[in-house]
């Protein structure tokens, strides 16, 4: 998998995540090792006393807080519908209008509750039913949008921190929060610790290489040389 890319596994997998067997455990191990996070852990099919989670959403995305999943209890089929939303960190109009659109969850819930879903439930064509359902959902979302002014980030970054490292640091922080919310998820804890250790090594190596190159390139210029040394020592070094 390529760094910086998002990957989604979604569908009727027929592997019960509530009561797992050896095959399902192996299936989960492979996904966790690949950096995927589980988005659905509640029953998606209820038949009498049988309650199974066999409709899955697994996501590998750098910003976990931008991911929203849900189970929609419908009677369209014998499976509940599953929902995935990913807020992408791409705003092509922010630099021009300085505005960001976001979804008002309270207003959205009210829109969904008041929407006329009869045209979905009364439609016998499954494909047409799905299209009408999505149109209704999009209408509710569009009616629930709000606009806020974007504020610039004032905290300066270290000169040696790359964009890739910033993304990795944010992912580490999100994983840390997620691991604290799921203290009994040993797979997630193992993945977080491994990711954290690899990132720490990458940060140290990047910082060392940056200052090595800076010192090497400023040897012939005493002023820049000592400026680099002071930068490395947080400005506490006196000549």
N, C-alpha and C positions, 0 to 999 in steps of 0.2 A: 504494500500500500504506500502511496505517495504522501509525504508530509504536507500538511496544509489542506488536504482534500477531506471531504466528508463522505462517509459511507453509511448506507442504510440497508438493513435487512428487515423486511416486513412481509407478513403473509400468514397463511394457515399452514403451520409447520407440523402439526399433529405430534408434538412433543410436549407433554404436560409439565409445566414449570412448577406446579403446586406439589405434585407428588412425583419426584424424579426417579428414574432408573439409571443403570450404568450408561446406556446410550445417550440419555438426555444429559447426564453429568459430563460426558465427554464432549457433547455438543456445546454445552455452556463453557467448558474449559477452553475449547478452541476459539470461541468468540471473545472471551475475556482476555485471552492471550493476544488476540489481534486488536485489543483496545476498544472493544464494543461495550456499551452500557445497556442494560436491560431497561426498557421503558414500560413494560406491562408485566405485572406480577399478581393480578387478580383474575378471577374466573371470567372467561370470554365465551364459555358455552355451559349452559345450565339445562340439564335434562333430568327432571325428578330429583333424586338425591345425588346425582352426578354433577360435580362442579369442577371443570378443568380449564386450565389456561393453555390453550393450544394455538392461539393467534398471537403472533409475536411481533414486537418492534425492538430491534437492536440498532443502536446508532453509535458511530464513531465520529465524534465532532469535537472540535477544539474547545468550544465554549458550552459547557453542560447547562449553564443557566439559561441559554437561549432555546433549550429543548422543552417542549410541552407534549405530553401524551395523555390520552384519555380513553376510557371504554364507554361507548354509547349504547345503552341498553335499548335495543330496538327489536321488533318482531318481524323484520323483513326476511330473515333466515333463521336457522337454528343456532347461529353464532351471533354474538354481539358485534357491533362495528367497533373498530379501533381507529384512533385518531392520532396523528402526529403533526406537530407544528415546529418549525425551526426558524427562529429569527436570525436572518443573515446579517452579518456586520458589514453590509455594503449599502451606503447611502449616497447615491450619485448626485442628489440635490442638496445635501447638507451644506456644502461649501458655498452654494449660491443663495439658498433661502434660509439656511441656518435653522431648519425645522426638521423634527423627527416625528414620524407617525407611530403610534403605539395603540394597542388594543385595550380598551376599558373592560376588564373582565366582568365587572358587575353589570354594566350595560349590555355586554354580550350575552350573559346568562339570561337577562330579562328579555332580550330580543329572541333568543332561542325558545324560551318558555311561551312567548306570545305569538310566535310564528305559526302559520297555518300549515301543519304537516300532513293534512288529509290528502293533498295531491300526491304525496309520496306514498302514503300507506295504501291508497286506493289504486295505485298504478300496478298492473299485473306484469308489465314488461320489466324484467330485472335491470337491464341496461339503462332503460329510460328512467326507471326509479332512482338509480344511482346518480344519473345526471341531474335530475330534479332536486335530489337531496343536496348535492354539492352546490347547485345554484342557490338553494335556500340558505345553506350555511355561509356561502360567500356574501349573500345579501345581509345576513345578520352581522357578519364581520365588518363589512363596509359601513354599516349603520352604527358601529360601535367604536369607530376610530377616533382618536384624539390627537392633537398636535401639541408638541412642546418645543421650546427653544433649546437648541443644542448649546451646551456650555463647553468651552475648550478645556482640555486637561492642562493644568498649570504645573504639575510636577515634572521636572526635567528628568530624563533618563540618563544613565551612565553612558559615556561615549563608546564603551565597548559592548554594550548590549544591543544585539541585532533584533530585527523584527521577529525572526524565528524564535529567538529566546523569549521574547515578550509573550508570544503566543503559548510557548511551552510552560512558562511560569504561570500564566493564567489557567491553563489546563490543570497544572499541578494543584493550584489553589482550589479549583472546582472539585477535583477528585478528593482533596482533603475534606472539604465540606460534606461531600457525598458519603465518604467513608465514615465520618462521624455520625451521619444520619442512619447508616446501616452497619452498626457495630458487629453484627453477627455474620456479615457477608465476607467470609474469609478470602474468596476469590478477588473481590474488589480491593480488600486490604493488601493482598499480595501484589496485585497490579499497581496499586498506588505507591507502595514502598519501592518497587522496582523502578517505576517511572521517576520517582523523586530522586533516587540514587543516581540514575543515569543523567538526569537533568543537573544535579549538583556537580557531577564530573564535567559535564559540558560547560557549565558556567565557569568553573575554575580554569578549565583549559582555554576558553575563549578570552578570559581576563588576562591570563598569563601571556598568551600569544599576542594580544593587543599591545601590552606594555613592552614586551620584547621588541616588537616591530617599531614602536614609538621611540624607544631608547636607541635602537640601531639607526633609525632615520634622523635623529637629532643630535648625534655625537659631534657633528661639525658646527653646531649652533648652540653655544653654552646657554643662551637665554631659553630657547625651546627645550633644551635638555633638562634644565632644572625645573622648568614648568611641568614637564612630564613627570619628573621625580616627585615633585610636590603633589601632583594630581594623584599619584599612586599612594602617597602617604597622607592623603586627605588634607594637604596644605599645612601640616604640622612640622615639616622639616625646614630647618634654617641652615643656610650656607655659612 
